[in-house]
Amino acid sequence: MPLNVKAWYRGRVLKNESLPDDLWQQAVGRLRFLRGLSSSEVERLRECATLFLHAKQISGAHGLIVTGEMRVAIAAQACILILNLDLDYYDGWVEIIVYPCGFVRDYEYIDEDGVAHHAREPASGESWLGGPVIVSWEDATVETDEGYNVVIHEFAHKLDMLNGDANGYPPLHADMSREAWSEAFSSAYADFCMRVDAGEATALDSYAAENPAEFFAVMSEAFFQTPQAVRSYYPAVYEQLASFYRQDPAQRLGA
């Protein structure tokens, strides 16, 4: 879509589908990681959430009725990742499915010997390449000292998938160094796995040791929720995430 047409279309959506003040305040008031945003950033986040809700379909599963407050809360959390990017980063798919609580994930995989397996495991969220984002509403309302946030986690996977399967290497901006990204994340991932294998307690979710894709998603969660922990443990990773997301939450929340 040409830029002038896109701007006109988005302006029309914002004019006709503005979020009510009380609904916006109720939905985002409990999200601690948003408290450091400036008034202009809050307004941009609100506009992004409005456009997001216009473009995406959010539906409940297992009898869950998705309320307006739930829709706005999910949109705000999804849009914090692209606050200084663009809604186009979420193009190519439409649906978000919300379960009341955790669900069972069914999947097939092939092991190192080429043998196919069927597995079932509990999950709080899932992202499909070119398909929907699935989240547990019970988990979508949880914020922990480890930076846990299932919505940010799954939408970080969506960004990672912009250039194919999730592998911890999203498409970088033109002014970013591929070598610097690889070095920062590879070194940090190896160190984190070593710490987890040694049983060492960390301020970051141990699920990050699962694979490089999960490491990127977990670091993204913590980047927005407990940025000081990421900057303290892995300053090079924090620097890369700040360049990618074009935000500095440690400074924002510190202020």
BAGU-366793 format. One record per residue: residue in one letter; residue number from 1; x, y, z of N, C-alpha, C, O in turn. Coordinates in steps of 0.02 Angstrom, whole numbers, plus 50000, padded with zeros to 5 digits. Example, Ala and Ser with C-alpha at 12.3 -4.5 7.8 and 13.67 -1.06 7.14 Angstrom:
<nodes>
 aa   i    nx    ny    nz   cax   cay   caz    cx    cy    cz    ox    oy    oz
  a   1 50660 49716 50390 50615 49775 50390 50660 49835 50390 50712 49834 50423
  s   2 50642 49888 50354 50684 49947 50357 50645 50002 50394 50670 50057 50402
</nodes>
This chain:
<nodes>
 aa   i    nx    ny    nz   cax   cay   caz    cx    cy    cz    ox    oy    oz
  m   1 50042 49941 50000 50000 50000 50000 50045 50063 50000 50089 50068 50043
  p   2 50035 50109 49953 50075 50171 49953 50070 50208 50019 50019 50204 50054
  l   3 50124 50243 50038 50127 50275 50103 50071 50325 50115 50042 50328 50169
  n   4 50055 50364 50063 50002 50414 50073 49934 50381 50082 49893 50405 50121
  v   5 49922 50325 50046 49859 50289 50054 49856 50256 50123 49805 50258 50157
  k   6 49913 50227 50144 49916 50195 50210 49902 50246 50265 49863 50232 50311
  a   7 49932 50305 50261 49922 50356 50311 49849 50378 50314 49821 50388 50368
  w   8 49818 50386 50254 49747 50406 50252 49704 50352 50283 49659 50367 50322
  y   9 49717 50289 50265 49677 50233 50291 49683 50227 50366 49633 50218 50401
  r  10 49744 50232 50391 49754 50226 50463 49722 50285 50500 49693 50276 50554
  g  11 49727 50344 50471 49695 50402 50502 49620 50393 50507 49589 50413 50556
  r  12 49591 50363 50456 49519 50351 50456 49500 50300 50510 49450 50310 50545
  v  13 49540 50247 50517 49527 50197 50569 49531 50230 50638 49487 50218 50681
  l  14 49583 50270 50650 49592 50302 50715 49535 50349 50731 49514 50356 50789
  k  15 49509 50382 50680 49454 50429 50691 49389 50393 50707 49351 50416 50750
  n  16 49377 50337 50673 49313 50302 50680 49312 50248 50734 49258 50228 50756
  e  17 49370 50225 50756 49372 50169 50803 49414 50185 50864 49446 50141 50892
  s  18 49414 50246 50886 49453 50268 50944 49432 50228 51006 49373 50217 51017
  l  19 49481 50207 51046 49467 50169 51106 49441 50215 51161 49471 50268 51173
  p  20 49387 50197 51194 49361 50238 51250 49413 50246 51304 49450 50199 51319
  d  21 49416 50304 51334 49466 50318 51386 49463 50269 51444 49514 50244 51466
  d  22 49402 50255 51468 49397 50211 51527 49420 50140 51510 49451 50107 51551
  l  23 49404 50116 51450 49425 50049 51430 49501 50045 51424 49531 49997 51446
  w  24 49531 50097 51395 49604 50098 51388 49637 50099 51457 49685 50062 51468
  q  25 49613 50141 51501 49644 50146 51568 49637 50081 51607 49684 50060 51640
  q  26 49579 50049 51604 49569 49986 51638 49615 49932 51612 49642 49892 51650
  a  27 49623 49931 51546 49661 49877 51515 49736 49882 51528 49769 49832 51540
  v  28 49763 49943 51527 49836 49951 51532 49858 49972 51602 49918 49972 51616
  g  29 49811 49990 51645 49830 50014 51712 49869 49964 51753 49909 49984 51796
  r  30 49858 49900 51742 49891 49849 51782 49958 49826 51753 49993 49786 51783
  l  31 49975 49851 51694 50037 49829 51661 50095 49873 51685 50104 49929 51662
  r  32 50134 49846 51731 50186 49886 51764 50238 49912 51715 50264 49967 51723
  f  33 50254 49871 51664 50309 49891 51619 50291 49950 51575 50334 49977 51541
  l  34 50228 49971 51574 50207 50029 51535 50213 50094 51574 50205 50148 51545
  r  35 50227 50090 51638 50224 50150 51680 50278 50201 51666 50270 50259 51684
  g  36 50332 50181 51635 50385 50228 51620 50376 50265 51554 50417 50307 51537
  l  37 50323 50249 51517 50313 50281 51452 50294 50354 51460 50258 50373 51506
  s  38 50320 50395 51415 50301 50466 51414 50229 50472 51388 50202 50424 51361
  s  39 50200 50530 51396 50131 50540 51373 50126 50531 51297 50076 50504 51272
  s  40 50177 50552 51260 50175 50544 51187 50182 50470 51169 50152 50447 51120
  e  41 50222 50433 51207 50230 50361 51193 50165 50324 51208 50146 50278 51172
  v  42 50132 50343 51262 50068 50311 51279 50017 50323 51224 49979 50278 51206
  e  43 50016 50384 51198 49969 50399 51144 49984 50360 51081 49939 50336 51048
  r  44 50049 50353 51064 50068 50313 51006 50051 50239 51017 50030 50205 50970
  l  45 50060 50215 51077 50043 50146 51093 49968 50136 51085 49946 50084 51059
  r  46 49929 50184 51107 49856 50179 51102 49834 50178 51028 49790 50140 51010
  e  47 49866 50220 50988 49850 50220 50916 49869 50154 50884 49832 50127 50843
  c  48 49927 50128 50902 49950 50064 50874 49902 50008 50895 49885 49966 50854
  a  49 49880 50009 50958 49833 49958 50982 49766 49963 50945 49735 49911 50930
  t  50 49744 50023 50931 49682 50033 50894 49687 50003 50824 49642 49968 50802
  l  51 49742 50017 50790 49752 49990 50722 49761 49915 50724 49738 49879 50680
  f  52 49794 49890 50776 49804 49818 50785 49737 49783 50792 49725 49732 50759
  l  53 49694 49810 50833 49628 49779 50844 49585 49782 50782 49542 49739 50772
  h  54 49595 49833 50741 49558 49837 50678 49581 49782 50630 49540 49755 50592
  a  55 49645 49765 50632 49674 49719 50584 49670 49646 50605 49671 49601 50563
  k  56 49666 49633 50671 49669 49565 50697 49603 49541 50724 49561 49580 50747
  q  57 49594 49475 50722 49535 49444 50750 49555 49407 50814 49598 49363 50812
  i  58 49524 49426 50870 49539 49394 50934 49478 49354 50955 49424 49381 50964
  s  59 49487 49289 50964 49431 49246 50982 49449 49201 51041 49507 49184 51051
  g  60 49398 49183 51080 49408 49140 51138 49400 49067 51120 49365 49049 51073
  a  61 49434 49025 51159 49429 48952 51151 49403 48922 51216 49409 48952 51269
  h  62 49375 48862 51211 49349 48826 51270 49299 48868 51308 49297 48868 51370
  g  63 49257 48903 51271 49202 48941 51301 49221 49009 51328 49178 49043 51357
  l  64 49283 49030 51321 49304 49095 51346 49272 49152 51307 49275 49153 51245
  i  65 49241 49198 51341 49213 49258 51309 49264 49314 51315 49282 49334 51370
  v  66 49289 49338 51259 49340 49389 51258 49307 49458 51265 49268 49478 51221
  t  67 49322 49492 51318 49292 49558 51331 49333 49613 51297 49389 49601 51273
  g  68 49305 49672 51295 49341 49729 51267 49405 49743 51305 49456 49759 51274
  e  69 49403 49738 51371 49464 49750 51410 49518 49699 51395 49577 49717 51392
  m  70 49498 49637 51385 49547 49585 51368 49579 49599 51300 49639 49591 51292
  r  71 49538 49619 51252 49564 49634 51185 49615 49691 51187 49668 49687 51156
  v  72 49599 49743 51224 49643 49801 51228 49707 49783 51266 49761 49806 51246
  a  73 49702 49743 51318 49762 49724 51356 49810 49683 51313 49870 49693 51316
  i  74 49783 49637 51274 49825 49597 51229 49856 49642 51176 49915 49635 51161
  a  75 49816 49687 51148 49842 49731 51095 49897 49776 51122 49948 49786 51088
  a  76 49889 49803 51182 49940 49848 51210 50005 49810 51220 50059 49837 51206
  q  77 50001 49749 51245 50062 49710 51257 50096 49690 51191 50157 49690 51185
  a  78 50055 49673 51141 50083 49656 51076 50116 49716 51044 50168 49710 51011
  c  79 50086 49774 51053 50110 49834 51017 50169 49867 51051 50202 49909 51020
  i  80 50184 49850 51114 50243 49880 51145 50306 49860 51107 50354 49898 51104
  l  81 50306 49801 51077 50365 49778 51040 50377 49821 50978 50435 49832 50959
  i  82 50324 49845 50947 50331 49882 50884 50315 49956 50894 50300 49992 50845
  l  83 50319 49980 50955 50303 50050 50970 50342 50098 50925 50315 50147 50901
  n  84 50406 50083 50914 50448 50126 50873 50466 50093 50806 50515 50112 50773
  l  85 50427 50043 50787 50436 50010 50722 50375 50027 50680 50363 50085 50664
  d  86 50336 49976 50661 50276 49989 50621 50230 49929 50626 50253 49872 50636
  l  87 50165 49940 50620 50117 49886 50623 50127 49835 50567 50105 49778 50572
  d  88 50161 49855 50513 50175 49809 50458 50216 49748 50481 50215 49696 50448
  y  89 50250 49754 50538 50288 49698 50564 50243 49639 50582 50266 49583 50589
  y  90 50178 49652 50590 50131 49599 50606 50086 49582 50547 50033 49553 50555
  d  91 50108 49598 50487 50070 49580 50427 50076 49505 50413 50120 49471 50439
  g  92 50029 49480 50372 50034 49411 50348 49996 49360 50387 49997 49301 50370
  w  93 49962 49380 50439 49921 49335 50479 49868 49376 50515 49874 49438 50519
  v  94 49816 49343 50541 49759 49381 50567 49739 49362 50637 49721 49405 50677
  e  95 49740 49298 50654 49703 49273 50712 49745 49267 50776 49803 49248 50774
  i  96 49713 49285 50832 49739 49274 50899 49687 49233 50937 49629 49254 50942
  i  97 49707 49176 50963 49662 49132 50999 49680 49134 51073 49738 49126 51091
  v  98 49630 49146 51115 49641 49153 51187 49607 49097 51225 49546 49090 51222
  y  99 49647 49057 51260 49620 49005 51304 49610 49033 51374 49644 49081 51392
  p 100 49564 49005 51412 49555 49030 51481 49618 49022 51523 49634 49065 51564
  c 101 49653 48966 51513 49714 48952 51551 49760 48910 51507 49751 48908 51446
  g 102 49809 48878 51536 49856 48838 51497 49821 48784 51456 49767 48761 51475
  f 103 49851 48765 51402 49822 48715 51358 49875 48662 51341 49933 48669 51358
  v 104 49854 48609 51307 49900 48556 51287 49918 48565 51214 49875 48570 51171
  r 105 49983 48566 51202 50009 48575 51134 50026 48507 51105 50065 48469 51133
  d 106 49996 48492 51046 50009 48430 51009 50056 48446 50951 50043 48492 50913
  y 107 50109 48408 50944 50153 48421 50887 50194 48359 50869 50202 48313 50909
  e 108 50219 48360 50809 50262 48306 50784 50333 48333 50778 50344 48392 50762
  y 109 50383 48290 50790 50452 48310 50779 50493 48249 50760 50474 48192 50773
  i 110 50550 48262 50728 50595 48208 50707 50660 48215 50746 50690 48269 50747
  d 111 50682 48161 50778 50742 48164 50819 50805 48160 50776 50801 48156 50714
  e 112 50863 48160 50809 50927 48160 50773 50938 48098 50731 50978 48098 50684
  d 113 50903 48044 50749 50910 47981 50711 50859 47976 50655 50855 47924 50621
  g 114 50819 48029 50645 50770 48028 50591 50705 47993 50609 50664 47979 50564
  v 115 50694 47980 50673 50633 47946 50695 50580 47997 50713 50593 48044 50750
  a 116 50520 47989 50686 50465 48035 50699 50432 48020 50765 50423 47961 50784
  h 117 50414 48072 50802 50382 48065 50867 50321 48111 50871 50318 48163 50839
  h 118 50272 48090 50910 50214 48131 50926 50218 48150 50999 50229 48107 51042
  a 119 50211 48214 51014 50218 48237 51083 50159 48280 51104 50127 48314 51062
  r 120 50145 48279 51168 50094 48322 51198 50126 48354 51260 50154 48320 51302
  e 121 50120 48421 51265 50149 48455 51322 50107 48516 51340 50077 48547 51297
  p 122 50106 48533 51404 50069 48592 51425 50103 48655 51399 50164 48658 51393
  a 123 50062 48706 51383 50090 48768 51357 50046 48826 51380 49987 48818 51395
  s 124 50077 48885 51381 50040 48947 51397 50034 48991 51336 49997 49041 51337
  g 125 50070 48973 51282 50067 49013 51221 50100 48976 51164 50139 48929 51174
  e 126 50084 48998 51103 50113 48967 51044 50105 49016 50986 50056 49052 50981
  s 127 50155 49016 50941 50152 49057 50881 50164 49012 50821 50211 48972 50821
  w 128 50124 49019 50770 50131 48979 50709 50158 49022 50653 50137 49079 50645
  l 129 50205 48995 50616 50231 49030 50557 50174 49042 50507 50146 48994 50481
  g 130 50158 49104 50494 50104 49121 50448 50035 49107 50475 49985 49115 50439
  g 131 50030 49087 50538 49966 49070 50568 49953 49110 50631 49981 49164 50641
  p 132 49910 49084 50674 49887 49123 50732 49938 49125 50789 49986 49087 50792
  v 133 49925 49172 50834 49957 49173 50900 49906 49145 50949 49848 49163 50946
  i 134 49929 49101 50993 49885 49071 51043 49913 49088 51112 49972 49078 51125
  v 135 49870 49113 51156 49893 49130 51224 49841 49108 51276 49781 49103 51261
  s 136 49866 49095 51335 49823 49082 51393 49808 49149 51427 49854 49186 51444
  w 137 49744 49165 51436 49727 49228 51468 49751 49230 51541 49773 49282 51565
  e 138 49747 49174 51575 49772 49171 51643 49846 49192 51646 49865 49229 51692
  d 139 49885 49170 51598 49956 49188 51596 49967 49258 51568 50017 49290 51584
  a 140 49921 49281 51526 49928 49348 51496 49920 49403 51547 49936 49461 51532
  t 141 49896 49387 51606 49887 49438 51658 49940 49433 51712 49936 49467 51763
  v 142 49991 49390 51701 50043 49379 51751 50106 49418 51734 50130 49416 51677
  e 143 50134 49453 51783 50199 49485 51777 50242 49461 51836 50220 49467 51893
  t 144 50302 49435 51822 50344 49408 51875 50410 49446 51878 50426 49486 51834
  d 145 50448 49432 51931 50513 49464 51939 50564 49437 51888 50617 49467 51879
  e 146 50548 49382 51856 50591 49354 51803 50574 49383 51735 50603 49363 51685
  g 147 50526 49430 51733 50509 49462 51670 50461 49421 51627 50456 49433 51567
  y 148 50424 49375 51658 50379 49331 51620 50321 49371 51590 50288 49408 51626
  n 149 50310 49362 51525 50252 49393 51492 50238 49353 51429 50274 49358 51380
  v 150 50185 49312 51431 50171 49266 51376 50154 49303 51311 50169 49278 51257
  v 151 50121 49361 51316 50103 49397 51255 50166 49425 51221 50174 49415 51161
  i 152 50208 49458 51258 50271 49483 51229 50311 49425 51201 50339 49431 51146
  h 153 50313 49369 51237 50351 49311 51215 50328 49286 51146 50369 49277 51101
  e 154 50263 49277 51139 50237 49249 51076 50242 49299 51019 50253 49279 50961
  f 155 50235 49362 51033 50242 49412 50979 50315 49424 50961 50330 49444 50905
  a 156 50361 49411 51007 50432 49411 50990 50446 49355 50941 50485 49363 50894
  h 157 50414 49297 50951 50421 49242 50903 50396 49264 50834 50426 49247 50783
  k 158 50341 49301 50833 50314 49324 50768 50365 49368 50732 50372 49363 50671
  l 159 50399 49411 50768 50451 49453 50738 50509 49410 50713 50537 49421 50659
  d 160 50527 49360 50753 50581 49314 50735 50563 49276 50671 50608 49261 50631
  m 161 50499 49262 50660 50476 49223 50603 50470 49264 50539 50451 49237 50487
  l 162 50485 49328 50542 50478 49370 50482 50524 49347 50425 50511 49363 50367
  n 163 50577 49312 50442 50622 49287 50390 50626 49211 50390 50676 49182 50370
  g 164 50572 49178 50413 50568 49105 50413 50555 49077 50482 50531 49113 50525
  d 165 50572 49014 50493 50561 48982 50558 50598 49021 50612 50651 49050 50601
  a 166 50569 49021 50672 50600 49055 50729 50668 49023 50745 50673 48963 50755
  n 167 50720 49065 50748 50787 49041 50763 50828 49090 50805 50888 49082 50815
  g 168 50793 49142 50831 50829 49191 50871 50864 49244 50829 50907 49281 50855
  y 169 50847 49247 50765 50882 49294 50720 50830 49330 50677 50822 49312 50618
  p 170 50795 49379 50704 50745 49416 50665 50780 49459 50612 50840 49469 50616
  p 171 50743 49484 50563 50773 49528 50514 50795 49594 50546 50754 49630 50575
  l 172 50859 49608 50542 50887 49667 50575 50879 49729 50532 50871 49725 50471
  h 173 50881 49787 50565 50878 49850 50529 50944 49861 50490 50995 49830 50505
  a 174 50940 49903 50439 50998 49914 50396 51058 49941 50433 51115 49930 50413
  d 175 51046 49977 50488 51102 50007 50525 51129 49961 50580 51171 49982 50620
  m 176 51106 49898 50582 51129 49850 50632 51179 49801 50601 51176 49787 50542
  s 177 51224 49776 50643 51276 49729 50620 51254 49657 50634 51239 49639 50691
  r 178 51253 49617 50582 51237 49546 50590 51289 49511 50634 51272 49469 50675
  e 179 51352 49531 50626 51405 49500 50665 51398 49517 50739 51407 49474 50782
  a 180 51382 49580 50754 51374 49601 50824 51315 49565 50856 51319 49543 50914
  w 181 51260 49557 50819 51202 49521 50844 51220 49449 50859 51206 49424 50914
  s 182 51251 49415 50811 51269 49344 50820 51317 49334 50878 51308 49287 50917
  e 183 51366 49377 50884 51415 49370 50937 51382 49381 51005 51394 49343 51052
  a 184 51340 49432 51011 51308 49447 51075 51262 49390 51097 51265 49368 51155
  f 185 51220 49366 51051 51172 49315 51069 51203 49246 51077 51184 49209 51122
  s 186 51250 49229 51035 51282 49164 51040 51320 49157 51106 51316 49106 51140
  s 187 51358 49209 51123 51397 49208 51184 51351 49206 51246 51363 49167 51292
  a 188 51299 49247 51245 51253 49249 51302 51215 49183 51309 51205 49159 51365
  y 189 51193 49154 51253 51156 49091 51255 51199 49036 51284 51176 48997 51326
  a 190 51261 49031 51263 51307 48980 51288 51317 48989 51363 51317 48940 51401
  d 191 51327 49051 51385 51337 49064 51456 51274 49047 51496 51279 49018 51550
  f 192 51216 49065 51470 51154 49053 51506 51141 48978 51513 51122 48955 51567
  c 193 51152 48940 51459 51143 48867 51462 51190 48836 51514 51170 48791 51550
  m 194 51250 48861 51517 51299 48836 51565 51274 48850 51637 51279 48806 51680
  r 195 51247 48910 51648 51222 48927 51714 51162 48882 51733 51158 48858 51790
  v 196 51117 48871 51685 51058 48829 51699 51079 48757 51712 51054 48726 51759
  d 197 51125 48731 51672 51149 48662 51681 51183 48654 51749 51181 48599 51778
  a 198 51214 48707 51774 51249 48704 51838 51201 48714 51897 51222 48711 51955
  g 199 51137 48727 51882 51088 48738 51935 51093 48805 51967 51068 48815 52022
  e 200 51125 48852 51933 51133 48919 51960 51069 48960 51954 51038 48960 51901
  a 201 51050 48993 52007 50991 49036 52005 51007 49100 51966 51059 49130 51976
  t 202 50961 49120 51922 50970 49182 51885 50906 49223 51890 50854 49198 51910
  a 203 50912 49286 51872 50854 49331 51873 50814 49326 51809 50768 49365 51798
  l 204 50832 49278 51765 50799 49270 51701 50769 49200 51696 50796 49153 51725
  d 205 50714 49193 51660 50678 49130 51654 50722 49076 51623 50750 49086 51569
  s 206 50729 49019 51658 50772 48965 51634 50748 48935 51568 50786 48900 51534
  y 207 50685 48948 51548 50660 48922 51485 50700 48950 51426 50697 48922 51371
  a 208 50736 49004 51437 50777 49033 51384 50831 48985 51360 50858 48993 51306
  a 209 50848 48934 51401 50900 48886 51382 50873 48833 51334 50912 48790 51312
  e 210 50809 48834 51318 50779 48782 51276 50810 48780 51207 50829 48726 51183
  n 211 50817 48837 51175 50849 48842 51109 50857 48917 51093 50830 48958 51129
  p 212 50894 48935 51040 50906 49006 51026 50842 49046 51014 50839 49105 51031
  a 213 50790 49015 50985 50727 49052 50973 50694 49070 51040 50670 49126 51048
  e 214 50694 49023 51087 50665 49038 51152 50708 49087 51191 50682 49127 51230
  f 215 50773 49085 51181 50817 49133 51214 50800 49204 51192 50795 49249 51233
  f 216 50791 49213 51126 50772 49279 51101 50705 49301 51129 50697 49359 51150
  a 217 50656 49256 51131 50589 49274 51155 50590 49290 51230 50559 49339 51251
  v 218 50626 49250 51269 50630 49263 51341 50668 49327 51355 50649 49366 51399
  m 219 50723 49339 51318 50760 49401 51328 50717 49461 51309 50723 49515 51339
  s 220 50673 49453 51259 50628 49507 51240 50578 49522 51295 50564 49580 51310
  e 221 50551 49468 51326 50506 49478 51383 50541 49519 51437 50514 49570 51461
  a 222 50600 49496 51456 50637 49529 51510 50659 49599 51491 50662 49644 51533
  f 223 50675 49609 51427 50697 49674 51403 50645 49727 51419 50662 49783 51438
  f 224 50581 49710 51411 50527 49758 51423 50505 49760 51497 50484 49812 51521
  q 225 50510 49703 51531 50483 49700 51599 50535 49708 51653 50524 49744 51702
  t 226 50593 49677 51646 50647 49683 51695 50712 49699 51657 50759 49660 51659
  p 227 50714 49756 51624 50771 49772 51581 50837 49776 51617 50890 49762 51588
  q 228 50835 49796 51681 50898 49801 51718 50931 49733 51725 50993 49729 51726
  a 229 50892 49680 51729 50920 49612 51735 50956 49593 51670 51011 49565 51673
  v 230 50925 49607 51613 50957 49591 51549 51021 49632 51542 51073 49605 51523
  r 231 51018 49695 51558 51076 49739 51550 51132 49718 51598 51191 49725 51582
  s 232 51113 49693 51657 51163 49672 51706 51198 49607 51686 51259 49602 51689
  y 233 51158 49557 51665 51186 49492 51647 51219 49493 51579 51274 49468 51570
  y 234 51184 49523 51530 51208 49520 51461 51202 49588 51427 51156 49599 51388
  p 235 51247 49634 51444 51243 49702 51417 51245 49705 51341 51213 49748 51311
  a 236 51282 49660 51308 51285 49660 51235 51218 49641 51205 51198 49668 51154
  v 237 51183 49594 51237 51116 49574 51214 51069 49633 51224 51028 49647 51180
  y 238 51073 49666 51281 51030 49724 51293 51040 49777 51239 50992 49806 51213
  e 239 51103 49789 51221 51118 49839 51170 51088 49820 51103 51062 49863 51067
  q 240 51092 49756 51085 51063 49734 51022 50987 49739 51022 50957 49760 50973
  l 241 50956 49720 51077 50883 49725 51082 50861 49798 51080 50810 49814 51050
  a 242 50898 49842 51113 50881 49913 51111 50885 49940 51039 50845 49981 51019
  s 243 50934 49916 51001 50940 49937 50931 50884 49908 50889 50858 49941 50845
  f 244 50866 49845 50902 50814 49813 50863 50745 49843 50877 50709 49861 50831
  y 245 50728 49848 50941 50662 49875 50960 50660 49951 50959 50607 49982 50962
  r 246 50719 49982 50955 50726 50055 50955 50694 50085 51018 50658 50135 51015
  q 247 50709 50053 51075 50685 50076 51139 50739 50062 51192 50784 50022 51181
  d 248 50733 50098 51248 50781 50089 51304 50741 50084 51369 50738 50133 51407
  p 249 50710 50026 51382 50668 50020 51441 50704 50029 51507 50674 50052 51555
  a 250 50769 50011 51510 50806 50020 51572 50809 50093 51591 50799 50111 51649
  q 251 50822 50136 51543 50823 50207 51556 50752 50232 51573 50743 50273 51617
  r 252 50704 50207 51536 50634 50229 51544 50608 50211 51613 50580 50253 51648
  l 253 50617 50148 51633 50591 50126 51698 50634 50154 51755 50609 50167 51809
  g 254 50699 50162 51742 50742 50191 51793 50723 50262 51810 50724 50284 51867
  a 255 50703 50299 51757 50681 50367 51768 50615 50370 51805 50589 50425 51818
</nodes>
